[in-house]
Amino acid sequence: MKVKVKTLLPLLAEAMGRQEAEVEFAGTTAGDLIEHLIQHYGQRAKKAICDQAGAIDPVVSLLRNEKEWVRTDRLAETRLEEGDTVTLMMLMAGG
């Protein structure tokens, strides 16, 4: 499957060599995409996406097609479609 990945995570953008890229991977879910990014782009991608224990960092957020927020606990069950746009960013709160 091929999707467009946009990242606002500086380390991931550095690992990918750009902030946007078409990514082809052998999976169907958002979790499969995350695993592919970590495997394909290595330690910098893992550091950008995962916490120190190796789990998806809870501050990392995934936005599908600029309208659907995908929680980290739903990555494995969230199906992606060919041509989807997936944006990875840190969700911060404050006031």
Summary of the structure (lengths in Angstrom):
residues: 95
radius of gyration: 12.2
end to end distance: 39.7
largest distance: 40.9
contacts: 266
relative contact order: 0.27
helix: 34%
strand: 31%
